[in-house]
């Protein structure tokens, strides 16, 4: 089962150590340390070589990359993250650089493909050999997709192992469209390759399959159709030394259609579905329980929504989520006021905050039809806490995804320190989880609950295995919706069907009921699907790249980031917050420049490769 998979991945890490680290993707070839006869001698050693290729996926795990740290949705108490957010990085000291890592992984994948047939062990049957080849090709394509997501156009090595000793080191970047064409062909061929499993289950769970290939094809085509890569005039002067432009500045509407069809292909397969848990009793018996359903996406093992996931069993994330007063580290991941503002209202299904009246985002513009009140208090029962409390109106009547995801001032941490024990969170200055209590306090006055495992206990530590999504089915559904809107096919019934499937699972009205005035307005629908994606995928790493491919990051990721006033003085032990706490408060001023839409290629790589050109404004 999954434990066996993890054992294999851990063993793969040992195999990976046989390959030296390198300063450039063209410095050292895998065969420099061991001969093919040694690596591919037995079934076991060959399998270990395959897992060695897989092992680099660990370098993309959620909360190990900036996509889950560095967005306006979250504030994190780690120095390197703040360095990234403050813009204190360059091509010579790039944060979260993966250029060398992924190219090393690509080299090892190609080396495997070139040598796996040399294994003489009869236990390695033809069918198994072909499956391993297909898997490794899929892993290699995944690494290219990750490179393109971060750096834009890259150097396509394809099936080559360049001559590392000569001028072959001088390689120019392929154009963006060339990269997309190659990776599209590669994923398409794999999708049609029967050697690659349709789905992965049991011992092969989380290994590559045709569903993963389809999902990443859909994602890269959506990225390619988006404003950042589809007719972006700012990238017009990014050219190779021979004058070849790396980006086309001509908008191509058909790219959206290709993205739409790629998503539809996976949907029509019927191999994945949204997690939906039904009420088993009461007035709502037989209907979708939106709270349990949405929470189960991240807590139910091997569920039908996960297309590709990362298994985390060390308890690190849960430890960082658990408050200090609960035996955890606290303050690890702090939701911001910006993401709190993004959630819809339960009754109307409308997003209450439509924008801000000032650049500092301190004065929200409220949709009068949403049913939202900002100030004052009400008696309210949080459906994930099940206790009536005096609650600030900002937090009353929000959609289920909000209560599953966010812990706000005036409630207890929902995971007990010990069985049956809940601890009321005092996130104000002199409270049990305020600035006076620890340097790892909740910097925004909010805590993240969405990814926390209910079975986890911090004291004494009881770790649990959990999956973190790389890509899940809800993304494919909303990819289709977004692409359809951009195509302009606003009468497409599938658009509403797939959009409403996500909203209904979240306990919200159909989009056409919530926003009847938007159904023939492409601009309004675009705004709404952007909002839907931000909420549905909060803290999952999607929004980091969404705001970049939409070219909206300079508006959303730059400037003041807000929370509640954690410097307010309260009365510990009273289970009541001071009024002064509930004030929009600047917690950080962030930097975002036009260069940040793409990561810089490491300067060391450019110094070694005279044909390699840098990204925009770096």
C-alpha positions in Angstrom: 0.0 0.0 0.0 1.1 3.6 0.4 3.6 2.7 3.1 5.3 0.5 0.6 5.4 3.3 -1.9 7.1 5.6 0.6 9.6 2.9 1.4 10.5 2.7 -2.2 10.7 6.5 -2.6 13.0 6.6 0.5 15.1 3.9 -1.1 15.2 5.9 -4.2 16.8 8.7 -2.4 19.8 6.4 -1.7 20.0 5.5 -5.3 20.0 9.2 -6.2 23.1 9.7 -4.1 25.0 7.7 -6.6 24.7 10.7 -8.9 26.8 13.7 -8.1 25.4 17.1 -7.6 26.4 19.6 -10.3 26.8 23.3 -10.9 25.3 23.2 -14.4 22.9 20.9 -16.1 25.7 20.1 -18.6 28.5 19.5 -16.1 28.4 15.9 -15.3 26.7 12.9 -16.8 25.2 10.1 -14.7 27.5 7.5 -16.1 30.6 9.3 -14.7 30.2 7.5 -11.4 28.9 4.1 -12.3 28.7 2.1 -15.5 25.4 1.0 -17.0 26.4 -2.6 -16.3 26.5 -1.7 -12.6 23.3 0.4 -12.5 21.2 -1.9 -14.6 22.6 -5.2 -13.4 19.5 -6.7 -11.7 15.8 -6.1 -11.5 16.2 -4.5 -8.1 19.0 -2.1 -9.1 17.1 -1.1 -12.3 14.0 -0.5 -10.2 16.0 1.7 -7.9 17.3 3.7 -10.8 13.8 4.3 -11.8 12.8 5.5 -8.3 15.9 7.7 -8.3 14.4 9.6 -11.2 11.1 9.8 -9.3 12.9 11.1 -6.2 13.4 14.6 -7.5 9.6 15.1 -7.3 10.3 15.6 -3.6 11.8 19.0 -4.5 8.4 20.2 -5.7 6.4 19.1 -2.6 3.8 21.5 -1.3 5.1 23.9 1.3 8.6 23.3 0.0 8.1 25.8 -2.9 7.2 29.4 -2.9 3.8 28.8 -4.5 2.3 27.8 -1.1 4.3 30.3 0.9 4.6 33.5 -1.0 1.2 34.8 -2.0 -1.1 37.5 -0.6 -3.2 34.6 0.8 -0.7 33.7 3.6 2.0 35.1 5.8 4.8 32.7 7.0 7.2 33.0 9.8 10.3 32.0 7.9 13.2 34.3 7.0 13.8 33.0 3.4 10.1 33.4 2.6 10.2 37.0 3.7 13.3 37.6 1.7 11.4 36.4 -1.3 8.4 38.6 -0.5 10.5 41.6 0.1 12.1 41.2 -3.3 15.6 40.8 -1.9 16.8 38.2 -4.4 18.5 38.2 -7.8 19.7 35.9 -10.5 22.9 35.5 -8.4 21.0 34.7 -5.2 17.7 33.4 -6.4 15.2 32.1 -3.9 13.7 28.6 -4.5 15.9 28.1 -7.6 15.2 24.7 -9.2 17.0 25.1 -12.6 19.8 22.7 -11.8 17.7 20.3 -9.8 15.2 19.7 -12.6 17.8 19.4 -15.3 19.7 16.9 -13.2 16.5 15.0 -12.9 15.9 15.2 -16.7 19.4 13.9 -17.4 18.9 11.0 -15.1 15.5 10.2 -16.7 17.1 10.2 -20.2 20.0 8.1 -19.0 17.5 5.5 -17.7 15.6 5.4 -21.0 18.8 4.9 -22.9 20.1 2.0 -20.7 17.1 0.2 -19.1 17.1 -2.3 -21.9 20.6 -3.5 -20.9 19.3 -5.1 -17.8 19.8 -8.9 -18.3 17.6 -10.0 -15.3 14.8 -12.2 -16.7 12.5 -11.0 -13.8 12.3 -7.7 -15.6 9.7 -8.7 -18.2 9.0 -6.9 -21.4 5.7 -5.5 -20.1 7.3 -4.2 -16.9 10.2 -2.7 -18.8 7.8 -0.8 -21.1 5.8 0.4 -18.2 8.9 1.8 -16.5 10.0 3.5 -19.6 6.6 5.2 -20.0 6.6 6.2 -16.4 10.0 7.8 -16.6 9.1 9.6 -19.8 6.1 11.0 -17.9 8.3 12.0 -15.0 10.7 13.7 -17.4 7.8 15.6 -19.0 6.6 16.6 -15.5 10.0 18.1 -14.8 9.9 20.1 -18.0 6.4 21.3 -17.1 7.7 22.5 -13.7 10.6 24.3 -15.4 8.3 26.0 -17.9 5.9 27.1 -15.1 8.8 28.8 -13.3 11.2 30.0 -16.0 9.1 30.1 -19.2 10.9 28.9 -22.3 13.7 26.4 -21.5 16.4 24.3 -23.3 14.8 21.2 -24.7 17.3 18.3 -24.5 14.6 15.8 -25.5 16.3 12.4 -25.9 19.8 13.8 -26.0 22.7 13.4 -23.6 24.9 16.2 -24.7 28.7 16.0 -25.0 29.6 17.5 -21.7 33.2 18.1 -22.7 32.9 20.2 -25.8 31.1 23.2 -27.1 27.8 21.3 -26.8 27.5 23.1 -23.5 26.4 26.2 -25.5 22.7 25.8 -25.9 20.1 28.4 -26.6 16.6 28.4 -25.1 13.8 27.0 -27.3 10.9 29.3 -27.9 7.8 29.1 -25.7 5.7 27.6 -28.5 8.4 25.0 -29.3 8.5 24.0 -25.7 4.7 23.7 -25.5 4.6 21.7 -28.8 7.2 19.2 -27.6 5.6 18.7 -24.2 2.2 18.4 -25.8 3.5 15.8 -28.1 5.2 13.9 -25.3 2.1 13.9 -23.0 -0.2 13.0 -25.9 2.0 10.1 -26.9 2.0 8.9 -23.3 -1.8 9.2 -23.1 -2.1 6.9 -26.0 0.6 4.5 -24.7 -1.1 1.4 -23.2 2.1 0.6 -21.3 1.4 3.6 -19.0 -1.3 2.6 -16.5 -4.7 4.3 -16.8 -4.7 4.9 -13.0 -2.3 4.0 -10.2 -3.5 2.1 -7.2 -2.1 0.0 -4.4 1.7 -0.2 -4.5 1.9 2.0 -7.6 -0.2 4.8 -6.1 1.3 8.2 -6.8 3.3 6.8 -9.7 2.8 8.2 -13.2 -0.3 7.2 -15.2 -2.3 8.4 -18.1 -4.6 10.5 -15.9 -1.6 12.4 -14.6 -0.3 12.9 -18.1 -3.7 14.3 -19.2 -3.9 16.6 -16.1 -0.5 18.2 -16.7 -1.2 18.5 -20.4 -4.4 20.4 -19.5 -2.5 22.6 -17.0 0.4 23.5 -19.4 -2.1 24.3 -22.2 -4.1 26.6 -19.9 -0.8 28.3 -18.9 0.2 28.7 -22.6 -3.2 30.3 -23.4 -3.1 32.8 -20.6 -2.1 36.5 -21.0 1.4 36.0 -19.7 2.3 33.7 -22.6 -0.3 34.5 -25.2 0.5 37.8 -27.0 2.3 39.5 -24.0 4.0 42.6 -25.5 6.3 42.9 -22.5 8.2 39.8 -23.6 8.8 41.0 -27.2 12.5 41.8 -26.7 13.4 38.5 -24.9 15.4 37.0 -27.8 18.2 34.5 -28.3 21.6 35.7 -29.5 20.6 35.0 -33.1 17.5 37.3 -32.8 14.9 34.6 -32.4 12.1 35.9 -30.1 11.3 33.5 -27.3 7.7 34.6 -27.1 5.1 35.3 -29.7 3.5 38.7 -29.2 0.5 37.6 -31.4 -2.6 36.6 -29.4 -3.9 33.2 -30.4 -7.5 32.5 -29.3 -7.2 28.9 -30.4 -4.8 28.2 -27.5 -7.8 28.6 -25.2 -9.7 26.0 -27.2 -6.8 23.6 -27.0 -6.8 24.0 -23.2 -10.6 23.5 -23.1 -10.4 20.3 -25.1 -7.5 18.9 -23.0 -9.5 19.4 -19.8 -12.7 18.0 -21.4 -10.8 14.8 -22.4 -9.9 14.1 -18.8 -13.4 14.9 -17.6 -15.0 12.6 -20.1 -12.8 9.7 -19.0 -14.8 9.5 -15.8 -11.9 8.2 -13.8 -12.0 11.0 -11.2 -14.7 12.9 -9.4 -15.2 15.5 -6.7 -15.2 14.2 -3.1 -18.8 14.4 -1.9 -19.9 13.2 1.5 -23.6 13.0 2.2 -25.5 13.8 5.4 -26.5 10.5 7.0 -29.3 11.9 9.2 -31.3 15.0 10.0 -33.2 17.3 7.8 -30.5 17.3 5.1 -30.1 13.5 5.0 -28.9 12.4 1.5 -27.7 15.9 0.5 -24.1 16.9 0.2 -22.4 17.8 3.5 -20.1 20.7 2.2 -18.0 20.9 5.3 -17.1 17.2 5.5 -16.8 16.9 1.7 -14.3 19.8 1.3 -12.3 18.8 4.4 -12.2 15.2 3.2 -10.4 16.2 0.0 -7.3 16.8 2.1 -7.8 14.2 4.9 -9.2 11.1 3.1 -6.5 8.8 1.8 -6.4 8.0 -1.9 -9.7 9.7 -2.6 -11.2 10.0 -6.1 -10.4 13.7 -6.5 -6.6 13.4 -6.1 -5.0 13.0 -9.5 -1.4 13.4 -8.3 -0.4 14.0 -4.7 2.5 14.1 -2.2 2.5 11.8 0.8 3.6 13.6 4.0 3.9 11.5 7.1 6.3 13.4 9.3 3.8 15.6 11.0 5.7 18.8 10.0 2.7 20.6 8.5 0.4 19.7 11.4 3.0 20.8 13.9 3.3 24.2 12.2 -0.5 24.6 12.1 -1.0 23.6 15.7 -1.0 26.6 18.1 1.8 27.0 20.7 -0.8 26.6 23.4 -1.7 23.3 21.8 1.9 21.9 21.8 2.6 22.9 18.2 5.0 25.4 16.7 2.2 27.9 15.8 2.3 30.8 13.4 3.6 28.6 10.6 1.0 29.5 8.0 -1.1 32.6 8.7 -4.0 33.4 6.4 -4.2 37.0 5.5 -7.2 39.4 5.5 -7.0 39.4 1.7 -7.9 35.7 1.5 -10.6 36.1 4.2 -12.1 38.8 2.1 -12.2 36.5 -0.9 -14.7 33.9 0.5 -18.4 34.1 -0.6 -21.5 34.4 1.5 -23.4 31.2 2.2 -26.9 32.3 1.6 -26.5 34.4 -1.5 -23.4 32.6 -3.0 -22.0 36.0 -3.9 -18.4 37.3 -3.1 -18.9 40.1 -0.7 -15.7 42.2 -1.3 -15.5 43.3 -4.9 -12.4 45.5 -4.5 -11.0 48.2 -2.4 -11.5 52.0 -2.4 -7.8 52.7 -1.7 -4.5 51.4 -2.9 -3.7 50.2 0.6 -6.7 47.8 0.6 -8.0 49.1 3.9 -11.4 50.1 2.7 -13.3 47.3 1.1 -16.0 47.8 -1.5 -18.9 45.7 -0.4 -21.5 44.1 -2.8 -24.8 45.3 -1.3 -26.5 42.1 -2.6 -24.1 39.7 -0.9 -25.6 39.9 2.5 -22.4 40.8 4.3 -21.8 43.0 7.4 -18.3 44.0 8.4 -18.6 45.5 11.8 -20.4 44.6 15.0 -21.2 41.2 16.5 -23.8 38.4 16.3 -24.4 35.2 18.2 -23.2 32.6 15.8 -22.4 28.9 15.7 -19.3 28.1 13.7 -20.3 24.8 11.9 -16.8 23.4 12.4 -16.7 24.2 16.1 -20.4 23.7 17.0 -20.5 26.2 19.8 -22.5 29.4 19.8 -20.2 32.4 20.5 -20.3 36.2 20.2 -18.7 36.5 16.7 -17.5 39.5 14.8 -19.9 40.0 11.9 -17.1 39.7 9.3 -17.0 36.0 10.0 -20.8 35.4 10.1 -22.6 33.7 7.3 -19.6 32.9 5.1 -19.5 29.9 2.9 -18.4 26.4 4.1 -15.0 26.5 2.5 -14.2 29.5 4.8 -15.0 27.6 8.0 -13.1 24.5 6.9 -10.1 26.6 6.0 -9.8 29.5 8.4 -9.6 29.8 12.2 -10.5 33.4 13.2 -10.4 35.4 16.4 -13.1 34.1 18.9 -13.0 30.4 18.4 -11.0 27.4 19.6 -8.5 25.3 17.7 -10.6 22.4 16.4 -7.9 19.7 16.8 -7.5 18.6 20.4 -4.1 18.6 22.2 -5.3 15.4 23.7 -8.5 13.5 23.1 -11.5 15.5 24.0 -9.5 18.7 24.8 -10.0 21.9 22.8 -8.1 25.1 23.5 -9.5 28.6 23.0 -7.2 30.6 20.8 -6.2 34.0 22.2 -4.3 35.6 19.3 -4.2 39.1 20.8 -1.0 40.6 22.3 -1.2 39.1 25.8 -3.1 36.0 24.9 -2.0 32.4 24.9 -1.1 32.6 21.2 -0.3 36.3 20.9 3.0 38.1 20.3 3.8 38.0 24.0 3.5 34.2 24.2 5.9 33.3 21.4 7.9 34.6 18.5 6.0 32.0 16.4 2.6 33.6 17.0 -0.2 34.1 14.5 1.0 37.2 12.7 -2.3 37.9 11.0 -4.7 37.0 13.7 -5.8 34.0 11.7 -4.7 30.3 11.6 -5.0 27.8 8.7 -7.2 24.8 9.4 -7.8 23.5 5.8 -4.9 21.1 5.7 -4.8 20.0 9.3 -5.4 16.4 10.1 -8.1 15.8 12.8 -6.3 12.7 14.1 -3.1 14.6 14.8 -2.0 15.3 18.4 0.8 17.6 19.3 1.5 16.6 22.9 2.6 13.8 23.0 3.1 13.9 19.3 0.9 11.6 17.3 1.7 11.9 13.6 -0.6 10.8 10.8 -0.1 10.2 7.1 -1.7 12.7 4.8 -1.8 13.6 1.1 -1.1 17.1 -0.2 -2.4 17.7 -3.7 -0.1 18.5 -6.7 -3.2 18.5 -8.9 -6.8 17.5 -8.3 -9.9 17.1 -10.3 -11.5 20.4 -9.2 -8.7 22.2 -11.0 -9.5 20.4 -14.3 -13.2 21.3 -14.0 -12.4 25.0 -13.4 -9.7 24.9 -16.1 -12.5 24.0 -18.5 -14.7 26.8 -17.2 -12.0 29.4 -17.5 -11.0 28.3 -21.0 -14.6 28.3 -22.2 -15.1 31.8 -20.9 -12.0 33.0 -22.8 -13.1 31.2 -25.9 -16.4 33.2 -25.6 -18.7 30.2 -25.7 -20.9 31.5 -22.9 -23.8 29.3 -23.8 -21.9 26.1 -23.4 -23.9 24.1 -20.9 -20.8 22.2 -19.7 -19.4 25.5 -18.4 -22.2 25.9 -15.9 -22.3 22.1 -15.1 -18.7 21.9 -14.2 -18.6 25.2 -12.4 -21.6 24.4 -10.4 -20.3 21.0 -9.5 -17.5 22.7 -7.6 -19.8 25.4 -6.1 -22.5 22.9 -5.0 -19.9 20.6 -3.3 -18.9 23.8 -1.4 -22.5 24.4 -0.4 -23.1 27.4 -2.7 -25.8 28.2 -5.2 -25.4 27.8 -8.9 -23.3 30.6 -10.4 -26.2 31.6 -12.6 -28.5 32.0 -9.6 -26.0 34.0 -7.6 -25.0 36.2 -10.6 -27.8 36.2 -13.2 -26.5 39.6 -14.4 -23.1 38.1 -15.4 -24.2 35.2 -17.7 -23.7 37.2 -20.9 -20.8 39.3 -19.7 -17.5 37.8 -20.5 -15.5 40.3 -18.4 -17.7 39.6 -15.4 -17.5 35.9 -15.8 -13.7 36.1 -16.1 -13.6 38.0 -12.8 -15.9 35.5 -11.1 -13.9 32.4 -12.2 -10.7 34.1 -11.0 -12.4 34.6 -7.6 -13.7 31.0 -7.6 -10.2 29.6 -8.2 -8.6 31.7 -5.5 -11.0 30.4 -2.9 -11.2 26.7 -4.0 -7.4 26.4 -4.2 -6.4 28.6 -1.3 -3.1 27.5 0.2 -2.5 24.8 -2.4 0.0 26.6 -4.6 -2.4 27.3 -7.5 -3.0 31.0 -6.9 0.8 31.8 -7.0 0.9 30.9 -10.7 -2.7 32.0 -11.5 -2.0 35.6 -10.7 1.2 35.4 -12.7 -0.3 33.9 -15.9 -3.2 36.4 -15.6 -0.7 39.2 -15.2 -2.6 40.4 -12.1 0.1 39.9 -9.6 1.2 43.6 -9.5 -2.2 44.4 -8.2 -2.7 41.5 -5.8 0.8 40.6 -4.6 2.3 44.1 -4.2 2.0 46.5 -1.3 0.3 46.2 2.1 -0.8 42.8 3.3 -3.3 42.8 6.2 -4.6 40.9 9.1 -6.3 41.7 12.4 -4.8 43.9 15.1 -2.8 41.4 17.1 -1.3 44.1 19.3 -4.7 44.6 21.0 -4.8 43.9 24.8 -7.3 41.4 26.0 -8.3 39.4 29.1 -6.8 35.9 29.0 -9.1 33.1 30.2 -12.3 35.1 29.4 -13.0 33.5 26.0 -13.7 36.9 24.6 -11.7 39.2 22.3 -11.1 42.9 22.7 -12.9 45.1 20.2 -9.6 46.7 19.2 -8.5 43.3 17.7 -11.0 43.5 14.9 -9.4 46.1 12.8 -7.8 45.7 9.4 -4.1 46.1 10.2 -1.0 46.2 7.9 1.3 43.3 8.8 3.7 43.6 6.0 4.5 45.6 2.8 5.5 43.3 -0.1 7.5 43.9 -3.2 6.5 42.7 -6.7 8.1 44.0 -9.8 7.5 43.0 -13.5 10.5 40.8 -13.4 8.9 38.5 -10.8 6.4 37.1 -13.2 9.1 34.6 -14.1 12.0 33.3 -12.0 15.5 34.3 -13.1 17.7 31.8 -14.7 20.7 31.4 -12.4 23.5 33.7 -13.3 26.0 30.9 -12.9 24.2 29.0 -15.7 24.4 32.0 -18.0 28.0 32.6 -17.2 28.8 29.0 -18.4 26.5 29.0 -21.4 27.1 32.0 -23.6 23.9 31.2 -25.7 21.6 31.3 -22.7 19.6 34.6 -22.3 18.1 35.9 -19.1 14.4 36.4 -18.4 12.6 39.8 -18.5 14.0 42.6 -16.3 16.5 40.3 -14.4 
